[in-house]
Amino acid sequence: MAPHHALRCCKRALNWVPVLFINLVVGWSYYAYVVELCVYTIPNNAERISYLVIFHIFLMMFVWSYWKTIGSKPAGPSKAFCLPRAEKELYEREERAEMQQEVLKKVARNLPVYTCTAGGAIRYCDQCQLIKPDRCHHCSTCEMCVLKMDHHCPWVNNCVGFSNYKYFVLFLTYASLYCIVICATVIQYFIKFWTKQLADTHAKFHILFLFFVAALFFISIVSLLSYHLWLVGKNRTTIEAFRAPVFTNGPDKNGFSLGLSRNMAEVFGDQAKYWMLPVFSSQGDGHSFVTRLVHIDPEQANSVLQQNEVCISPDCFISDGVPIVSVTMENDP
């Protein structure tokens, strides 16, 4: 047991290496910008002060959102999704998969679960011993089920999911803006050093390297930011982008999409004053989500689902007080 415990401790320590690397780069960029550029290179006080004010504003927002992403504990399913003692004992005694599914179906009737496995089975996590809520997945690194899991990010050493997805998107946003501010204000001195218009000093290396590093980081970060903004607009997670969620009527990659404005509000909230602040304002509880195939007005269903060529059958029934539309998939997405 001791060697295994030591191995796990070493693994957890190594997981912080990418975070340490990011912090070292940011720390060096702070020194290069504030000391080498603003103190030793810029001769004009007005220019120096304006650069320092702008730089520190974006640095503060970048660091704030970054550490909120790191420090937000991944949200896990509530106890309501755990099997009651009697059903759990029955599930563990059963060796036949079909009988285990019957136990899970009985419990799931009282839960807001509308997605299933590709084979139509209830999504159950044997490690956490609970029925997975919609959009919930087990993270082997965090060793837990994470609500609305997007991915496990080594650069923040944390799972990105319901509890911190807004912080993650803001972290990418402010990281991109931080790099833009550095490139836009450093470029004139970069050119002067490069063309020998300024004398070679100890600041030359820092300023040249600062511009190159900021430009390279901007290119990589803005591409990732663009992808996640696209995911927000479509109301998909990274996992769902690669593997469409499966409903009782089949897979639907747009099953959780409710239109651009509502998709954005689900992540950033409905109050614009909180959108750009790394404070929690996402809608819902992470356990249940409004979908296009469930909680839908039958009279408007065809217009809502026409982009996936989904036809609505005439019959609509009520389950647990929720209107559910019976659909037939003409073109599997």
Order of alpha helices (4+ residues) and beta strands (2+ residues): alpha-alpha-alpha-alpha-alpha-beta-beta-beta-beta-beta-beta-beta-alpha-alpha-alpha-beta-beta-alpha-alpha-beta-beta
